[in-house]
Amino acid sequence: MARDDGNGVTSLIAQHAASLSFDALPQELVELIKQIVLDTLGVAIGASGLEPEGRIVAEYVEALGGRPESTVYGFGFKAPAPWAAFVNGSLGHMLDYDDVGAGGHVGIATVPVALAVAEKLGGVSGRDLITAIAAGTDLHTRLDLAVRLPDWTMTEGWFATQLFGFLSGAVTVGRLRGFDAERIENALGIAFTQVSGSRQMAVGASTDLRSMQAGFAGQGAVLAAELAARGIVGSKKIIEGRYGIYKTYVRNQPAWSALTEGLGTRFPLLDEHGFKVWPACGYTRATGKTSCALKMWRRSP
């Protein structure tokens, strides 16, 4: 168990992700993840025919060529897994109809990554796919719940989907590929080196980059896992370290217990997740609360 100062949290998270089994998942969580997969596919495929920037990024990736490993949604071609995750993750937010929860949009941060890598690997069972997404969404949700600053994505200027998506995506791929704890920790370290997600792209009139946050995170997550698989050693203690994610990006002492309590037995995604009733950010809706990740949506059954 991690200490009160958080020492050992990254290692503990890696151990949890490596050992998580499908049989440990509550049936309610399994059903929710199935809905998240369908919802993410639906909004991404919809965007492929409705959003001009979707065609731009897809045509750019198609022109790059490379090994046809993973399907690009809605465009009829395959691309190397990191590039497919880039396009598909970007498509997932273009309609602003993707799911919501603690840490932003957990579905587009994990599902396009999982599906791209599963297709590349071949022979991945549905149970393993769901378990990998459960590991990734669990980390993504816990990373956000550990932040003690109110409305921190606005005050600190980050998009949590992208900021945490590099890490949750890396865990998703690591679990899908059957990494041990050490290799998952390396993937986390490599992913952390790429972390980004400034909210500047949504200041004033939002730019096309607002929709591409999970694309960059997904591409980086797949790249991180592929390098870890080949023996690249990643940075250590990237959650609790002196220059880790909280001290560098959030600049606040986190609630370490939110990251560690009930690992493998309690999944806060079940309490925090929802699907949008209409396609718009939660900040555009009349409410006494301001976070996109608060309960302003249709709850899953």
C-alpha angles and dihedrals in degrees: 000000000000118000125244089265090058095247108159097019096122092049091047092051090050092050091049093050093047094050101038111121132197091238090061093059118099112241089239089059093048090054092046092052090051088055091047090054092050093045093049093048091048097052093042095050089046091054092051089069100033109041121068093206088058091063091045095056093041093051090047092054093044090053090054090063119193134144112337098233108140136027121254105218117250098356104084101236141091129230138182108295097252092052093045089052088050094054096038094047090050092049089052094069102034095093092041087229098113122121124276137215143127106329096026121270107003096175097062090044093057114016100061088046093050095046094046093051094041090054091048093050096042125203095055112153124228089243092056092046092052092046092052092050089047090055092048097045091046092056093043092052095045093049089058097042090054091063111100098190113102115239088356098167088065099039094045096035102236136131103225092204091067100029093055095026094079089060099039090047092050091052090048092054093042093054091044091053093047096245119176119236094268093054092046089052089052090050089051090051093050091046092049091057088063097045117140140138114147117183091220090101088067098049111116110335106013116238130218088266091073089073096045100062096105091043093063092042093049094049090048092048094053091046091050093053093045091053091046089051088057093051104266109152115225132210114282131232091016093163102044101020130119089261096023127135098280099043092044104038109018099030093204134105104257128219097255092192090066088063098046113026115104097001107178095008105054123046112191090193086082091063098038106040129096144154122240120252090209134008107268138098116268089240088070093059128090108251143128089243126061111203122108085218097060126099101285098121145068108285118229114253 
